[in-house]
Amino acid sequence: SDICINSSFFEGQPNSLIEAINYNVPIIYSNIEGISKELFGKERVINSYKINDHIELGNKINDFYLNPKKYIKKTLIAKKKLKRFKINNVKSKFEKIINCL
């Protein structure tokens, strides 16, 4: 697909967003508490919109089709920030914890 849109009101670990980013698919998501900070750090590298604001969501979608390179660039930045979720990174952290027991 051209873009991944997550319009959730509540979200645990947003696996659909992580998968989209890993496949270089730009995302737009509702600004659920914690998603930006937890996944992407302090920088807001990804495009979010206010929950229940369908006008802002529509504007983001239109902006994507007018400026796709901007969204693709943000996706590549986000992908770098998600490297800490890769299996080898997670595996080594768990091994360190287990070896300390």
Long-range contacts (C-beta under 8 A, 24 or more apart in sequence): 1-25, 2-26, 2-64, 2-68, 3-27, 3-28, 3-61, 3-64, 3-71, 4-28, 5-29, 5-57, 5-61, 6-30, 7-57, 8-32, 9-51, 11-35, 14-39, 18-82, 18-85, 21-75, 21-78, 21-79, 21-82, 22-79, 22-82, 24-72, 24-75, 24-76, 24-79, 25-75, 26-64, 26-68, 26-71, 26-72, 26-74, 26-75, 27-75, 27-78, 28-57, 28-60, 28-61, 28-64, 30-57, 39-78, 39-81, 39-82, 40-78, 40-81, 40-82, 41-81, 43-77, 43-81, 45-74, 45-77, 45-78, 45-81, 46-74, 46-75, 46-78, 47-71, 47-74
